[in-house]
Amino acid sequence: MKPAEPGAPHVDLGRGRGLPRYQPEARMEEEYNLLSRLPRVNLPKFERDNFQDWLYWIEQFFEVDRTPEHAEVRLAAINIEGRALQWHRANITAVPGGVVLWRHYVADLTMRFRRADRGDPLSKLAKLK
C-alpha cells in the first residue's frame, strides 16, 4: 500500500475488510469529525455557475455519508471557491458562533446564486460543442 501524501486526510477502512467503520446511530453525531468516513469522493467545486449541479452532488454525499446536520455547512465550505467562497465567508462571519443550519444556508445560496446558474441558454448550448 502506498503511503499517504503529506497533509492528506487519513481514512480508516477498518480491520482489512475494505469498508469504513460506522458508529452506532446514537453516537454518530457526537463522534463525526468532518473528515468523511467514506473513501475519497471527488465532489464538484462550487464557484458560481454550477449551483444546481453542486447542490445535487453535495446533498447526495450528505445522505450517503450520513453527515449530521451540524457539520453540513462546514463540510460543504471545503468545496466552495471564488465569488461563492467570498459570499460564504462574509455570511458565516456575520453569524454569532458561525453555526448555520444547512436548510437556511441553502435558502440563502439559492437566492444569491440560482440566477447566475441559469445563464444564457444559447451560450450553454455553445459550450456543449
C-alpha positions as CSV (number, residue, x, y, z in Angstrom):
1,M,0.0,0.0,0.0
2,K,1.3,3.4,-1.0
3,P,1.9,5.9,2.0
4,A,-0.4,8.8,2.2
5,E,0.7,12.1,0.8
6,P,1.7,14.7,3.4
7,G,-1.4,16.6,4.6
8,A,-3.8,14.0,3.1
9,P,-6.7,13.0,5.4
10,H,-6.5,9.5,6.9
11,V,-9.3,7.2,6.1
12,D,-9.7,4.3,8.4
13,L,-11.0,1.4,6.4
14,G,-11.5,-0.8,9.4
15,R,-9.9,-4.2,10.0
16,G,-8.9,-5.0,6.4
17,R,-12.4,-5.5,5.2
18,G,-12.3,-2.5,2.8
19,L,-15.3,-0.9,4.4
20,P,-15.3,2.2,6.6
21,R,-16.3,1.7,10.2
22,Y,-19.5,3.3,11.2
23,Q,-20.5,4.2,14.7
24,P,-24.0,3.3,16.0
25,E,-26.6,5.8,15.1
26,A,-26.9,7.2,18.6
27,R,-23.2,8.1,18.8
28,M,-22.6,9.1,15.2
29,E,-23.4,12.8,15.7
30,E,-21.1,13.1,18.7
31,E,-18.1,11.5,17.0
32,Y,-18.4,12.9,13.5
33,N,-15.2,14.7,12.8
34,L,-15.8,16.4,9.3
35,L,-13.3,14.0,7.6
36,S,-15.7,11.7,5.9
37,R,-15.7,8.1,6.8
38,L,-16.1,7.2,3.2
39,P,-13.1,6.8,0.9
40,R,-12.2,9.8,-1.3
41,V,-15.1,11.2,-3.3
42,N,-14.4,13.9,-5.8
43,L,-17.2,16.4,-5.3
44,P,-17.5,19.2,-7.7
45,K,-16.3,22.6,-6.6
46,F,-18.9,25.4,-6.5
47,E,-17.8,28.7,-7.7
48,R,-20.8,30.5,-9.1
49,D,-22.2,29.0,-12.4
50,N,-22.9,25.4,-11.3
51,F,-25.1,25.9,-8.3
52,Q,-27.9,23.3,-9.1
53,D,-25.4,20.6,-10.0
54,W,-23.2,21.3,-7.0
55,L,-26.2,21.3,-4.7
56,Y,-27.4,18.0,-6.0
57,W,-24.0,16.3,-5.6
58,I,-23.3,17.7,-2.1
59,E,-26.8,16.7,-0.8
60,Q,-26.3,13.2,-2.3
61,F,-23.0,13.0,-0.5
62,F,-24.5,14.1,2.8
63,E,-27.1,11.4,2.5
64,V,-24.7,8.6,1.7
65,D,-22.2,9.7,4.3
66,R,-24.9,10.3,6.9
67,T,-23.4,13.7,7.6
68,P,-25.0,15.2,10.7
69,E,-26.8,18.5,10.2
70,H,-24.4,20.4,12.4
71,A,-21.5,19.5,10.1
72,E,-23.1,20.0,6.7
73,V,-22.2,23.7,6.1
74,R,-18.7,23.3,7.3
75,L,-18.1,20.3,5.1
76,A,-19.7,22.0,2.1
77,A,-17.4,25.0,2.5
78,I,-14.5,22.8,1.6
79,N,-15.9,22.6,-1.9
80,I,-16.6,26.3,-2.5
81,E,-14.3,28.7,-4.5
82,G,-14.2,32.2,-6.0
83,R,-17.1,34.5,-5.5
84,A,-19.1,31.8,-3.8
85,L,-16.3,31.5,-1.2
86,Q,-16.3,35.2,-0.7
87,W,-20.0,35.2,-0.1
88,H,-19.7,32.2,2.3
89,R,-17.0,33.9,4.4
90,A,-18.9,37.2,4.6
91,N,-22.2,35.4,5.7
92,I,-20.7,32.9,8.1
93,T,-18.6,35.5,10.0
94,A,-21.8,37.6,10.3
95,V,-23.5,34.8,12.3
96,P,-22.6,34.6,16.0
97,G,-20.7,31.4,16.6
98,G,-20.7,30.7,12.9
99,V,-23.2,27.9,13.2
100,V,-25.8,27.9,10.4
101,L,-28.3,25.1,9.6
102,W,-28.0,23.6,6.1
103,R,-31.6,24.4,5.1
104,H,-31.1,28.1,5.9
105,Y,-27.7,28.1,4.2
106,V,-29.2,26.6,1.0
107,A,-32.1,29.1,1.0
108,D,-29.6,31.9,1.1
109,L,-27.3,30.3,-1.5
110,T,-30.3,29.8,-3.8
111,M,-31.4,33.4,-3.6
112,R,-27.8,34.6,-4.3
113,F,-26.6,32.1,-6.9
114,R,-29.5,30.5,-8.7
115,R,-29.8,33.3,-11.2
116,A,-26.1,33.0,-12.1
117,D,-26.6,29.3,-12.7
118,R,-29.3,29.8,-15.3
119,G,-27.2,31.9,-17.6
120,D,-27.9,32.4,-21.3
121,P,-29.4,29.2,-22.9
122,L,-27.6,29.8,-26.2
123,S,-24.2,30.2,-24.6
124,K,-24.8,27.0,-22.6
125,L,-25.6,25.2,-25.9
126,A,-22.4,26.5,-27.5
127,K,-20.4,25.2,-24.5
128,L,-21.7,21.7,-25.2
129,K,-19.9,21.5,-28.6
